[in-house]
């Protein structure tokens, strides 16, 4: 957590993307959402994807440990907000958007009432292997049955570089989510040529995958 805060304080946020993720645009329809539906974005940072989701007519709920990231999101997008305390979390709230500042693992189901979908572009792959099952278990605990998850992952030889982002294979996705979710792989492409940092670090390959998951068991 200390390292995460220091990265934001020192603006070392190489993972942040300035453009809306193309996979979100391409596969948004898989979430089967309508205007006014609520979507959850875990470990959201100041992702421009959240503003895209707002423009699609959705209500957005995020969680993020860094108050710097949250305040920059509202400032960058010229959104007004209020700040209040909700148990151990700080809630930043604007028009159709709530971002909780604090630990993902302190979120409760009551914070995600009426959430219909989850968008995970950089949550699972931000966590090392020891935390990933705990993350999935907690997500399963706080979302309702039938909620859909759009999950984006990377896979590469983990021994060839130090994460994050960490390598997550299709086999691991099946193992992590298979007990409570139906898993559909929407895309799996080789894309090392668009990852210059991985090339410089001597990584042999990078696979980018997109999954649509649906919670089927409580």
Buried (B, 14 or more C-beta within 10 A) or exposed (E): EEEBBEBBEEEEBEBBBEEBBEBBEEBBEBBEBEEEBBBBBBBBBBBBBBBBBBEBEBBBBBBBBBBBBBBBBBEEBEBEBEEEEBEEBBBBBBEBBBBBBBEBEEBEEEBBEEBBBBBBBBBBBBBEEEBBEEBBEBBBEBBEEEBBBBBBBBBBEBEEBEBEBBBBBBEBBBEBBEEBBEBEBBEEEEEBEEBEEBEEEEBEEBBBBBBBBBBEEE
